[in-house]
Amino acid sequence: MGVAVKDGVVTLSGQVASYAQKLAAERDAKKVSGVRAVAEDILVGASPLFKCTDAEIAKAVLDALLWHSFVIEDKIKIKVEDGIVTLEGEVEWDYQRNSAQIAIQDLTGVKSVLNLILIKPKVVATDISDKITKAFERSATVDARNVKVEVIGSEVF
């Protein structure tokens, strides 16, 4: 790997075996005092030793998500194109979104991960009603006895 620095801009170049190594190089460069920007010209897995077909990568990604306890694999859709893995779908928590990426970024053949998973928390309207009422009760500026919180379907009034 090559490293060049000019005016606080670090340029990383060369070849690494995995996407995780590329992320580590970027993370380490950003930690250095005085670094204001990082430019990456790092190739991932260009060696024939690390060449996998997109189908092999997709199968490895599915298996990794299946075995990862924080990931609900049936909520995530996967696309692999030229070693670039795109994750899409919806999860309830940010740790699930992050865990999906962490579970696959070290896999052989993965050049990059585009994590497009959305966070859609599961909300129960009655819970929201209770929380609003309790917040009013704690507030010194609102007389909670004069406030009525009503839930109709998925709307709170």
C-alpha positions in Angstrom: 0.0 0.0 0.0 1.2 3.5 -0.8 0.6 6.6 1.3 1.2 10.2 0.1 0.5 13.3 2.2 0.2 16.9 1.0 -1.5 19.8 2.9 -3.4 17.6 5.3 -4.7 15.4 2.4 -3.7 11.7 2.7 -3.8 9.6 -0.5 -4.0 5.8 0.0 -3.2 3.6 -3.0 -2.4 0.0 -3.7 -4.1 -3.3 -3.3 -5.5 -5.1 -0.3 -7.0 -8.5 0.1 -10.3 -7.5 1.6 -12.8 -4.7 2.0 -12.2 -4.8 5.8 -8.5 -4.0 5.2 -9.5 -1.1 3.0 -11.8 0.2 5.8 -9.0 -0.3 8.4 -6.6 1.8 6.3 -9.1 4.6 5.9 -9.9 4.5 9.6 -6.2 4.6 10.6 -5.4 7.4 8.3 -8.3 9.5 9.7 -6.9 9.1 13.3 -3.6 10.8 12.5 -3.3 14.3 13.8 -3.4 16.9 11.1 -5.2 14.8 8.5 -8.1 16.8 7.0 -9.1 14.6 4.1 -8.5 11.1 2.8 -8.5 10.1 -0.8 -8.6 6.4 -1.6 -7.2 4.7 -4.7 -7.2 1.2 -3.0 -8.1 -1.8 -5.1 -9.8 -4.7 -3.2 -9.0 -8.3 -4.1 -7.6 -7.6 -7.5 -5.4 -10.7 -7.2 -6.7 -13.9 -8.8 -6.4 -15.5 -5.4 -9.3 -13.4 -4.1 -11.5 -13.5 -7.2 -15.0 -14.9 -6.6 -18.0 -14.8 -8.9 -20.9 -12.6 -7.8 -23.0 -15.8 -7.3 -20.4 -17.1 -4.8 -20.3 -13.8 -3.0 -24.1 -13.6 -2.8 -24.2 -17.1 -1.3 -21.5 -16.3 1.2 -23.4 -13.1 2.1 -26.7 -15.0 2.6 -24.9 -17.6 4.8 -23.1 -14.9 6.9 -26.4 -13.0 7.5 -28.2 -16.3 8.4 -25.6 -17.1 11.0 -25.4 -13.7 12.6 -27.6 -13.4 15.6 -28.3 -9.7 15.4 -29.5 -9.8 11.8 -33.0 -10.8 10.6 -31.9 -12.1 7.2 -35.4 -12.4 5.7 -35.8 -8.6 6.1 -32.8 -7.8 3.9 -32.4 -8.0 0.2 -29.0 -8.5 -1.3 -27.6 -7.5 -4.7 -24.0 -8.3 -5.8 -22.5 -6.7 -8.9 -18.8 -6.9 -9.7 -18.0 -7.7 -6.0 -20.0 -4.7 -4.7 -22.7 -5.8 -2.3 -25.8 -3.7 -1.9 -28.0 -4.3 1.2 -31.6 -3.1 1.1 -34.6 -3.7 3.4 -36.0 -2.5 6.7 -35.0 -3.3 10.3 -36.2 -1.9 13.6 -32.9 -0.9 15.1 -29.6 0.7 14.0 -27.5 -2.1 15.6 -29.2 -4.5 13.2 -28.4 -2.3 10.2 -24.7 -2.0 11.3 -24.5 -5.7 12.2 -25.5 -6.7 8.7 -22.6 -4.8 7.2 -20.1 -6.0 9.7 -21.2 -9.6 9.1 -20.2 -9.4 5.4 -17.5 -6.9 5.0 -14.7 -9.5 5.7 -15.9 -12.0 3.1 -13.6 -13.0 0.3 -14.4 -11.2 -2.9 -16.4 -8.3 -1.3 -15.0 -5.1 -2.8 -17.4 -2.7 -1.1 -20.7 -2.6 0.8 -23.5 -0.2 0.1 -25.8 -0.3 3.2 -29.1 1.0 2.1 -31.1 -0.7 4.9 -33.7 1.6 6.4 -34.5 1.8 10.1 -38.3 1.5 10.6 -39.0 1.2 14.4 -42.1 -0.7 15.4 -44.4 1.8 17.1 -47.4 0.9 19.1 -49.9 3.8 19.3 -51.0 3.0 22.9 -47.3 3.2 24.0 -47.0 6.6 22.4 -50.2 7.8 24.1 -48.9 6.6 27.5 -45.6 8.3 27.0 -47.1 11.6 26.0 -49.4 11.6 29.0 -46.5 10.8 31.4 -44.4 13.6 29.7 -47.2 16.1 30.3 -47.5 14.9 34.0 -43.8 15.6 34.4 -44.0 19.0 32.9 -44.4 22.0 35.2 -45.7 24.2 32.4 -48.6 21.9 31.3 -51.6 20.9 33.5 -51.9 17.3 32.5 -55.4 17.0 33.9 -56.6 19.3 31.2 -54.9 17.4 28.3 -56.6 14.3 26.8 -54.5 12.1 24.5 -56.5 10.0 22.1 -55.4 7.2 19.7 -57.3 6.5 16.5 -55.7 3.8 14.4 -52.1 5.0 13.9 -52.7 8.6 14.7 -52.5 10.3 18.1 -54.6 13.4 18.9 
